[in-house]
Amino acid sequence: MCSQNSIVESNNSFTFDVMRNINKDDISKDGTNMFVSPFSIYDALAMAYDGAAKKTAKEMRSVMKFKKDQTESHEEFVKLLNEYKKDNSVFTITNAAVAQKNYNFLDSYMKCLKDFDATISQADFSKPEERADAVKKINDWVSKNTNKKITDLLSNNDIDELTRLILLNAIYFNANWSTEFKGEKTRQMTFYGKNSVEYVTDFMNGTQNVALSQSDDAQMMKIDYEKEKASMFIIMPKENVDIDKYISELDEQKFASLEK
């Protein structure tokens, strides 16, 4: 994995950027929970980046934190993707592309998409009936590759006659805890949200050894999944630490220092 450290660091930096911007923009204004996969976004953007040039490529390279040129970044990311896909017992990663029929895409770009192991299909977006059919097929693909967790990604209003290419990525994660939480031990307790708002909700309960760490402004707990193929990190700012301020300052360096 050492040869892939550069692309891993780039992805981690991008991940914290996504988190900070989601929190800053307050996307979830209605108070509902959000679950976001920055790696899924990064994968789709990486496919788009391979087709970008000049100013667009420069701006995408900056946002994605790539440290090397376009060709080297492509090679590094594809190697990382293949590494993750070797063992699909924890999560699966799937890519696809739907291209405008008879549009003159560069063969070199189509080859790049194939490096991502993307399934490439065609549709005529200039025709309303074919657009509607493409939306249905895309939603069916998403549903299948997320085990029906996401069923309606697109609506007919999301694409039009000017659409030329739709890039898709799906990640499905499914792993057992290293130490199982017993369902019968679940009980209702009070969760304290922002501004001390109280929520009565279900809490998993159990006794196990976990890794704990802390800094001046937060505590972190690490819970392993089965065979330590993945871990969940739970960060809780300390009392009297403003959560929005904490998130606005949380980056890969601050996380790494908390992880030690």
ZIJOZI-V598708 format. One record per backbone hydrogen bond with DSSP energy under -1.0 kcal/mol. NH is the residue of the N-H (numbers start at 1). CO is the residue of the C=O. If there is no record, write none. Layout:
NH,CO + NH,CO
//
This chain:
4,1 + 5,2 + 8,4 + 9,5 + 10,6 + 11,7 + 12,8 + 13,9 + 14,10 + 15,11 + 16,12 + 17,13 + 18,14 + 19,15 + 20,16 + 21,17 + 22,18 + 23,19 + 24,20 + 25,21 + 27,22 + 29,27 + 31,28 + 41,37 + 42,38 + 43,39 + 44,40 + 45,41 + 46,42 + 47,43 + 48,44 + 49,45 + 50,46 + 51,48 + 52,49 + 56,53 + 57,53 + 58,54 + 59,55 + 60,56 + 61,57 + 62,58 + 63,59 + 64,60 + 66,61 + 73,69 + 74,70 + 75,71 + 76,72 + 77,73 + 78,74 + 79,75 + 80,76 + 81,77 + 82,78 + 83,79 + 84,80 + 85,81 + 92,172 + 94,170 + 96,168 + 97,119 + 98,166 + 99,121 + 100,164 + 101,123 + 103,100 + 105,103 + 110,106 + 111,107 + 112,108 + 113,109 + 114,110 + 115,111 + 117,114 + 118,113 + 119,95 + 121,97 + 123,99 + 127,124 + 131,127 + 132,128 + 133,129 + 134,130 + 135,131 + 136,132 + 137,133 + 138,134 + 139,135 + 140,136 + 141,137 + 142,138 + 143,139 + 144,140 + 145,141 + 148,143 + 149,146 + 158,155 + 163,160 + 166,98 + 168,96 + 170,94 + 172,92 + 174,90 + 178,224 + 185,182 + 186,183 + 187,203 + 189,201 + 191,199 + 193,197 + 196,193 + 197,194 + 199,191 + 201,189 + 203,187 + 211,222 + 213,220 + 215,218 + 219,236 + 220,213 + 221,234 + 222,211 + 223,232 + 225,230 + 226,176 + 228,225 + 229,226 + 232,223 + 234,221 + 236,219 + 238,217 + 241,238 + 246,242 + 247,243 + 248,244 + 255,251 + 256,252 + 257,253 + 258,254 + 259,255 + 260,256
//
